[in-house]
Amino acid sequence: MISLRTIGILLAILPAQIALAETLNVAVAANFTQTLKQLQPLFEQQSGHQLQISSASTGTLYAQIVHGAPFDIFLAADTQRPQALIDDDRADAKSALIYARGVLVLWSPDENIITNDSSVLTRANFNHIAIANPNTAPYGIAAQQVIAHLDNLPPQYGVEKRASLRQKLSGKIVQGENIAQTWQFVVSGNAELGFIAKSQLIFSGRDNSGSHWEIPNSLYQPIEQMAVVVKSPDTSKLKAANNFMQFLRSNEAREVIRRYGYNVGDYSAKASTE
Amino acid sequence: MTPENYSTALLTLQLAAATSVILLLLGTPLAWWLARTHSVWRRPVAALIALPLVLPPTVLGFYLLIALGPQGWVGQLTQFLGIGTLTFSFTGLVIASVIYSLPFTVQPLHGAFSQVGRRPLDVAATLGASPLQQFLWVVVPLSRSGFITAGLLTFAHTVGEFGVVLMIGGNITGETRVLSIAIYDHVEAMQYSDAHWLSASLLLFSFAILLLVNSTGRRNKQPHEINLVTANE
């Protein structure tokens, strides 16, 4: 009898518990996965909700969401794909948030290659330089912009040297499908140097080894990473998802994101003016 | 179809052709050895050859990236020989494809050679044929469908290669950008009509190859048996 009563009580309580603690499926762009895993315990502790993380490239995740993948939140590496979901009425426009801005770094495991400026590119005395695929990866677009920008700089270092930079590099550029693969090309030594994400340097513990040039912001368009809540008929899930977006805006979360190599400061203002 | 898609298709066919020719040359003696030997190494070697069938291509690609790279043992060797490193090059892709498609050459040939049996060879030997003559005049004609199947499957499998190329190719147009990578890129870049074009072409191509494989298998069965009978008499 006691056990029956216990079961009855449990049955009465359990649904309430389940309703409180949601499991959120988060689709995250590959470059932010590690940082999200640092944020995860903080959020889960604060909210009682659980995060189920799926990591892939932004393009793949976008295609999956369009074809009905059960994701509640999309942390993209660009603004284009989340915006496309909003335009398509698949994501909530009010939820849109630039949660991080990527920082591009030219890095080599060899400490003698890069001298904290662009001169290594104009010297071009290497066989391969790795960039992410500019057609699909935001960090690849940024890398391409840097090269184009250096080409157009005033000819203070001699016109010929500058004007032919793109040509000089064209036979040496190898493309990773995403920033993770680009990193792999460089860290394995197959490409002597490459344009990678600052967060990768920090997570690999290599930020003090090799040589690098943190590219000035003026040389490329900001790599804005946008998050959106994917629309769902489940209101308690939506509520939990919006809790997470709120959490991303918190000082605590922003501090973590900054620590792992992203810029966030400029966007808090933008987020709060919504 | 854009000109770039055409050049990508051409490069893919070149890669598949080079791989098939090299593999038929390497795979024939290997399959012959497997079919004839009683060595204790037979099973381990057969298992090693079959590995690419079950291994994720990314595993193979990852190890190749390391082995062919400047710190890897193959990379050290090629640098010593003055060739440089082979990652991000057409040659590197051919080497990777040879490893990746090896079972698709060796297994059909092994099957065909095993079916030939001892007797035709014994007969040829009594007629004074040397081992090489036995192989060229008896085994090769009797195994014709095995060669055709091996060649077609190797070619088709190399055309369909993705993971390995992704890991060591570097996506260089005209050098390492093959069809499967181009399709992946088109999907990633939301260029779905290009992706559809290339995907549908590959689908039809693969179907045609398999149809061809099946029909050569059936057509050759009967002459096969007739040959065996006449050889035995």
Interface residues (C-beta under 8 A of the other chain):
Chain A: S57 G59 T60 Y62 A63 A84 N127 H128 A130 N133 N135 T136 I173 V174 Q175 G176 E177 Q181 Q184 F185 S188 G189 N190 A191
Chain B: L65 I66 L68 G69 P70 Q71 G84 T85 T87 F88 L166 M167 I168 G170 N171 I172 I181 Y184 D185 V187 E188 A189 M190
